[in-house]
């Protein structure tokens, strides 16, 4: 009775913490929107390539196929939508801040600093978007609109952004003028195509023809590289989606023709013999996963001489890896303690069969997952309208430029995460639900919990869809290596895309 009472209490505590984390993500811009801006920036770089009339006809065709026409106009629309999304997040955060300030409890006071920091981050993001949006407007000849956009950046603690906005205003004004430190401000606070465009305007005003020639030559090489990078991040996923769609159609047709003898019907209704009840499952996830990740490990990390908030990128990456290892170790330890009295386990639990068809299941599952998750993500963007937050690890990987740090991020996301999460969610949770739910519903429920565990409202639908594919692959293959491979391929592909996008916006 005491144990059950304790478990009920910490379950309620975990639900409160989970709710607070999800609510906090609701007030943040959706990562997919920011990711699309990075891809838009590569498109802008690629379209500035001036070698259209050269003998490189193949490169010109690739550019036209990927970029098309109206790149600047499309980018302008994209930036306006994202800017509006960020403004909505600011409005929500300010309303929440007002509520917190009116609450004099100690809990509210402890949340005030977090709310203030979140607002500052949103203000800075909005100002950065205004800098870039104004350049897009100026490039289209809408100088007055651009100046109004830059004037929206109010003098505040973000003085460098304000000074950069003033530099842009005077060099695009009529007649143009010059301010001190114009070039360093542009180079520091703008990147990619926006930096190139602003520097071009500056050099023209300064009449620095040599600097302008060097800048154009450099940008030509960057633009050529951008075309190849765009080809990688569009053609590879597109080809994988095409293969995945064909594979899904073939599997569905085979299911309709062969019925129970089809590949998708293998073990579709076979449950795992489970000696423990749902209380054990709850104990593992509440104590071993949620509390471990939200309370115990953060407390331990505060005692260690490392910090996720360090300016050193390698320390940030190492901190994330250490945190993940500690959460994994804690969760697996709680899992072992919870089920050790049931050892040896019945046949079928935690199977790793190296000499099996897990490669086919993993690779095929990945191809099938790509079009499914892409479609769900498109629907998800319409529903969330650019809000709902994201996994902070993705943002860190996108903005990171340090090779060692990127290697650590890759180790965390592409190796450690698939091993641990598949062992826990597909290896333990999904089978534990099959005595109580049909296998199909056990896949859905375990996938939903898998999505919630990532603490991002905007990613719940895509992660649930990915979890369902992982669950189908595991229940049919009965080999944990298959979903681990699929998960590893998925995270690897995501990270490679992030690295390419991030490197092109440096």
C-alpha positions in Angstrom: 0.0 0.0 0.0 2.8 2.4 0.9 4.6 1.7 -2.4 1.4 2.3 -4.4 0.7 5.5 -2.5 4.3 6.7 -3.3 4.0 5.7 -6.9 0.7 7.6 -7.2 2.3 10.7 -5.7 5.3 10.8 -8.0 3.1 10.0 -11.0 1.1 13.1 -10.3 4.3 15.1 -9.8 5.6 13.8 -13.1 2.4 14.7 -14.9 2.7 18.3 -13.6 6.3 18.5 -14.7 5.4 17.0 -18.1 2.5 19.5 -18.5 4.8 22.4 -17.6 7.4 21.3 -20.2 4.8 20.8 -22.9 3.2 24.2 -22.1 6.7 25.9 -22.3 7.2 24.4 -25.7 3.8 25.7 -26.8 5.1 29.2 -26.4 8.2 28.7 -28.6 8.5 28.9 -32.4 8.4 25.5 -34.1 11.8 24.2 -35.1 10.5 23.2 -38.5 9.8 26.8 -39.3 13.4 27.8 -38.4 14.7 24.8 -40.4 12.8 25.9 -43.5 14.3 29.4 -43.2 17.8 27.8 -43.2 16.9 25.9 -46.4 15.4 29.1 -47.8 18.8 30.8 -47.2 20.6 28.1 -49.2 18.1 28.7 -52.0 18.9 32.4 -51.9 22.6 31.6 -52.1 22.1 29.1 -54.9 20.0 31.5 -57.0 22.8 34.2 -56.8 25.0 31.9 -59.0 25.9 33.9 -62.1 27.2 31.0 -64.2 23.9 30.4 -66.0 25.5 31.3 -69.4 28.6 29.2 -68.9 29.2 25.7 -70.3 28.0 24.1 -67.1 24.6 23.3 -68.5 24.1 20.4 -66.0 24.5 22.7 -63.0 22.1 25.2 -64.5 19.5 22.5 -65.0 20.0 21.3 -61.4 19.6 24.9 -60.2 16.4 25.5 -62.2 14.9 22.2 -61.1 15.6 22.8 -57.4 15.2 26.6 -57.0 12.8 27.5 -59.8 11.7 31.1 -60.2 10.9 33.8 -57.7 13.3 32.7 -55.0 13.5 36.1 -53.3 9.7 36.6 -53.4 9.1 33.1 -51.9 11.8 33.8 -49.2 10.1 37.1 -48.4 6.8 35.3 -47.8 8.5 32.6 -45.7 10.2 35.2 -43.5 7.0 37.1 -43.0 5.1 34.0 -41.9 7.9 33.0 -39.5 8.1 36.5 -38.1 4.3 36.5 -37.5 4.6 33.2 -35.8 7.3 34.5 -33.5 5.2 37.5 -32.7 2.3 35.3 -31.7 4.7 33.4 -29.4 5.8 36.7 -27.8 2.2 37.7 -27.3 1.4 34.4 -25.5 4.6 34.7 -23.4 3.8 38.3 -22.3 0.3 37.2 -21.3 1.7 34.4 -19.3 4.3 36.7 -17.8 1.6 39.0 -16.6 -0.2 36.1 -14.9 3.0 35.0 -13.2 3.8 38.5 -11.9 0.3 38.8 -10.4 0.9 35.5 -8.6 3.0 36.1 -5.5 3.6 32.5 -4.6 7.2 31.1 -4.4 6.5 28.8 -7.3 5.5 31.7 -9.5 8.6 33.6 -8.5 10.8 30.7 -9.5 9.2 30.7 -12.9 9.6 34.4 -13.5 13.3 34.2 -14.5 12.5 31.4 -17.0 9.7 33.4 -18.5 11.9 36.5 -18.7 14.7 34.5 -20.5 12.2 33.0 -22.9 10.9 36.4 -23.8 14.4 37.8 -24.4 15.1 34.9 -26.7 11.9 35.5 -28.7 12.6 39.3 -28.9 16.1 38.6 -30.2 14.8 36.1 -32.8 12.2 38.6 -33.9 14.8 41.3 -34.3 17.1 39.0 -36.3 14.1 38.1 -38.6 13.4 41.8 -39.1 17.0 42.4 -40.2 16.8 39.7 -42.8 13.2 40.5 -43.9 14.2 44.1 -44.5 17.1 43.0 -46.8 14.7 40.9 -48.8 12.3 43.8 -49.1 15.2 46.2 -50.1 16.4 43.7 -52.7 13.0 43.8 -54.3 13.1 47.6 -54.5 10.8 48.2 -51.6 13.2 50.5 -49.8 10.6 52.4 -47.7 9.0 49.1 -46.5 12.5 47.8 -45.6 13.3 50.9 -43.6 10.1 50.6 -41.7 10.9 46.9 -40.9 14.4 47.9 -39.7 13.0 50.7 -37.6 10.9 48.1 -35.7 14.1 47.0 -33.9 13.9 49.1 -30.8 16.9 50.3 -28.9 17.4 47.9 -26.0 19.9 45.4 -24.6 20.2 44.0 -28.2 22.3 47.1 -29.1 24.3 45.3 -31.8 21.2 44.4 -33.7 19.9 47.9 -33.4 23.2 49.3 -34.7 23.2 46.9 -37.6 19.6 48.0 -38.5 20.8 51.6 -38.5 23.7 50.7 -40.8 21.3 49.0 -43.2 18.9 52.0 -43.1 21.6 54.5 -44.0 23.3 52.5 -46.8 19.9 51.9 -48.5 18.6 55.4 -47.9 18.6 58.1 -50.5 21.1 59.6 -50.5 23.1 56.8 -48.8 25.4 57.5 -45.8 28.0 55.6 -43.9 28.3 54.8 -40.2 31.3 53.8 -38.2 32.0 50.0 -37.9 29.4 49.3 -40.6 31.4 46.3 -42.1 32.1 44.6 -38.7 28.5 44.9 -37.7 27.2 43.4 -40.9 29.7 40.5 -40.8 28.9 39.7 -37.2 25.1 39.9 -37.2 24.3 38.7 -40.7 25.1 35.4 -42.4 24.9 33.8 -45.8 23.1 35.5 -48.6 22.0 38.4 -46.3 25.6 39.2 -45.3 26.7 39.1 -49.0 23.8 41.3 -50.1 24.4 43.9 -47.3 28.2 43.9 -48.0 27.6 44.4 -51.7 25.4 47.4 -51.0 28.0 48.8 -48.5 30.9 48.4 -50.9 28.9 50.1 -53.7 28.2 53.0 -51.4 31.9 53.1 -50.4 32.9 52.7 -54.1 35.3 49.9 -53.1 35.5 48.1 -56.5 38.3 45.7 -55.5 36.5 44.6 -52.4 33.3 44.2 -54.4 35.0 42.1 -57.1 36.5 39.8 -54.4 33.2 39.5 -52.7 31.4 38.5 -55.9 34.1 35.9 -56.7 33.7 34.4 -53.2 29.9 34.4 -53.4 30.1 32.7 -56.8 31.9 29.7 -55.3 29.6 29.7 -52.3 26.6 29.7 -54.6 27.9 26.8 -56.6 28.4 24.8 -53.4 24.9 25.7 -52.3 23.5 24.1 -55.5 25.2 20.8 -54.6 24.1 21.0 -51.0 20.5 21.7 -52.1 20.7 18.7 -54.3 21.7 16.5 -51.4 19.0 17.7 -49.0 16.2 17.5 -51.6 17.1 14.7 -54.0 18.1 12.2 -51.4 15.0 12.5 -49.3 12.9 12.7 -52.4 14.4 9.5 -53.8 13.9 7.8 -50.5 10.3 8.9 -50.3 9.7 7.6 -53.8 11.1 4.2 -52.9 9.1 4.3 -49.7 5.8 5.0 -51.5 6.4 2.1 -53.9 7.3 -0.2 -51.0 4.2 0.8 -49.0 2.0 0.2 -52.0 3.5 -3.2 -52.6 3.1 -4.2 -49.0 -0.6 -3.0 -49.0 -1.3 -4.9 -52.2 0.3 -8.0 -50.9 -1.7 -7.7 -47.7 -4.9 -7.5 -49.6 -4.0 -10.5 -51.9 -2.3 -12.8 -49.5 -4.0 -11.9 -46.2 -2.5 -13.6 -43.2 0.4 -14.9 -45.3 1.6 -11.4 -46.2 4.7 -9.8 -44.7 2.6 -7.2 -42.8 0.5 -9.9 -41.2 3.5 -11.7 -39.6 3.1 -11.7 -35.8 0.5 -9.0 -36.3 -1.7 -10.4 -33.5 0.9 -12.3 -31.5 1.2 -11.0 -27.9 4.2 -11.2 -25.6 3.8 -13.4 -22.5 4.2 -10.7 -19.8 4.7 -11.8 -16.2 4.3 -8.2 -14.7 1.4 -5.8 -14.6 0.9 -2.2 -15.7 2.0 -1.0 -12.3 5.6 -2.2 -13.1 5.4 -0.4 -16.4 4.3 2.8 -14.7 7.1 2.5 -12.2 9.8 2.1 -14.9 8.6 5.1 -16.9 7.7 7.5 -14.0 10.7 6.8 -11.8 13.2 5.5 -14.4 12.5 7.9 -17.3 10.5 11.0 -16.5 11.8 11.7 -13.0 15.3 10.6 -14.0 15.3 13.0 -16.9 13.4 15.9 -15.3 14.6 15.9 -11.7 17.5 13.5 -10.7 19.9 14.0 -13.7 19.5 17.8 -13.9 20.2 17.9 -10.1 23.4 15.7 -10.6 24.5 17.9 -13.5 24.4 21.0 -11.4 26.9 19.4 -9.1 29.3 18.6 -12.0 31.7 21.2 -13.5 30.0 21.2 -16.9 27.0 23.1 -18.2 24.7 22.9 -21.1 24.7 26.7 -21.1 28.5 27.0 -21.5 29.7 29.1 -24.5 32.1 26.3 -25.3 30.4 24.2 -28.0 32.3 21.1 -27.1 31.3 21.4 -23.4 27.7 21.9 -24.5 27.8 18.7 -26.6 29.6 16.8 -23.9 27.1 17.9 -21.3 24.2 16.7 -23.5 25.9 13.3 -24.0 26.6 12.9 -20.2 23.0 13.8 -19.5 21.7 11.3 -21.9 24.0 8.5 -20.6 22.9 9.2 -17.0 19.2 9.2 -17.9 19.7 5.9 -19.9 21.7 4.3 -17.1 19.1 5.3 -14.5 16.2 4.2 -16.6 17.7 0.8 -17.4 18.7 0.3 -13.7 15.1 1.0 -12.6 13.9 -1.4 -15.4 16.3 -4.2 -14.2 15.3 -3.7 -10.5 11.6 -3.8 -11.4 11.7 -7.0 -13.5 14.6 -9.0 -12.0 12.3 -11.1 -9.9 10.7 -12.3 -13.1 14.0 -13.6 -14.6 14.5 -15.6 -16.7 12.0 -13.9 -19.0 9.6 -15.8 -21.3 10.6 -16.4 -24.9 10.6 -13.4 -27.2 11.7 -10.6 -24.8 14.6 -8.2 -25.8 15.7 -10.3 -28.8 18.9 -9.4 -30.7 19.4 -11.8 -33.6 22.4 -10.8 -35.6 21.9 -13.5 -38.3 18.4 -12.5 -39.3 16.6 -10.2 -41.8 16.9 -7.1 -39.5 18.8 -5.2 -42.2 15.9 -5.5 -44.6 13.4 -4.5 -42.0 15.5 -1.6 -40.8 16.3 -0.1 -44.2 12.8 -0.9 -45.6 11.2 0.6 -42.5 13.3 3.8 -43.0 12.2 4.2 -46.6 8.6 3.7 -45.6 8.8 6.1 -42.7 10.1 9.0 -44.8 7.0 9.7 -46.9 4.7 9.0 -43.9 6.4 11.4 -41.6 6.8 14.1 -44.3 3.0 14.0 -44.9 2.2 14.1 -41.2 4.7 16.9 -40.7 3.0 19.0 -43.4 -0.4 18.5 -41.7 1.3 19.3 -38.4 2.6 22.6 -39.6 -0.8 23.6 -40.8 -2.2 22.8 -37.3 0.5 24.5 -35.3 1.1 27.4 -37.6 4.8 27.5 -36.8 4.5 27.2 -33.0 5.0 24.4 -30.5 8.8 24.3 -29.8 11.2 21.6 -30.6 13.9 19.3 -29.2 16.8 21.8 -28.2 19.3 19.2 -29.4 18.2 19.8 -33.0 18.7 23.6 -32.7 22.2 23.1 -31.1 23.2 20.7 -33.9 21.9 23.2 -36.5 23.8 26.1 -35.2 27.0 24.2 -34.3 30.2 24.7 -36.3 32.7 22.8 -34.1 33.8 19.4 -35.6 34.3 17.7 -32.2 31.0 19.0 -30.9 29.2 17.8 -34.0 30.8 14.4 -33.6 29.6 14.2 -30.0 26.1 15.2 -31.1 26.1 12.5 -33.8 27.2 9.9 -31.2 24.3 11.0 -28.9 21.5 11.2 -31.5 22.5 8.6 -34.0 23.9 5.8 -31.7 23.0 6.3 -28.1 19.4 7.5 -28.6 18.4 4.6 -30.9 19.9 2.0 -28.6 18.3 3.3 -25.4 15.0 4.4 -26.7 14.3 1.3 -28.8 15.2 -0.9 -25.9 12.8 1.0 -23.6 9.9 1.9 -25.8 9.8 -1.0 -28.3 11.7 -3.6 -26.3 9.8 -3.1 -23.0 6.8 -0.8 -23.3 5.2 -2.0 -26.4 5.3 -5.8 -25.5 4.1 -4.9 -21.9 0.9 -3.4 -23.4 0.0 -6.3 -25.7 -1.7 -8.5 -22.9 -4.0 -5.5 -22.3 -4.5 -4.1 -25.8 -4.6 -5.4 -29.3 -1.1 -5.3 -30.8 -2.1 -2.5 -33.2 -3.3 -0.3 -30.3 -0.3 -1.2 -28.2 1.8 0.2 -31.1 -0.2 3.4 -31.2 -0.2 3.9 -27.4 3.5 3.2 -27.0 4.2 5.5 -30.0 2.2 8.3 -28.4 4.1 8.0 -25.1 7.4 7.9 -27.1 6.3 11.2 -28.7 5.3 12.8 -25.4 8.7 11.9 -23.9 10.4 14.3 -26.3 8.6 17.2 -24.6 7.6 19.1 -27.7 4.0 19.7 -28.7 4.8 20.5 -32.3 6.7 17.2 -32.7 4.1 14.9 -31.2 2.3 14.0 -34.4 5.4 13.3 -36.5 7.1 11.4 -33.7 3.9 9.4 -33.1 3.9 8.5 -36.8 7.6 7.5 -36.7 6.9 5.5 -33.5 4.1 3.6 -35.3 6.5 2.6 -38.1 9.1 1.6 -35.5 6.5 -0.5 -33.7 5.3 -2.2 -36.9 8.9 -3.1 -37.8 9.6 -4.5 -34.3 6.3 -6.5 -34.0 6.8 -8.1 -37.4 10.6 -8.7 -37.2 10.7 -9.6 -33.5 14.3 -8.3 -33.5 15.3 -5.1 -31.7 18.1 -4.6 -34.1 15.6 -3.7 -36.8 14.0 -0.7 -35.1 17.4 0.4 -33.7 18.7 0.5 -37.3 15.7 2.4 -38.5 15.9 4.9 -35.6 19.6 5.3 -36.2 19.2 5.9 -39.9 16.4 8.4 -39.2 18.4 10.4 -36.7 21.5 10.2 -38.9 19.7 11.6 -41.9 18.2 14.4 -39.8 21.6 15.3 -38.4 23.3 15.3 -41.8 20.6 17.6 -43.1 21.1 19.9 -40.1 24.9 20.0 -40.6 24.5 20.9 -44.3 22.0 23.6 -43.6 24.0 25.0 -40.7 27.2 25.1 -42.6 25.6 26.9 -45.5 24.3 29.7 -43.2 27.7 30.4 -41.5 
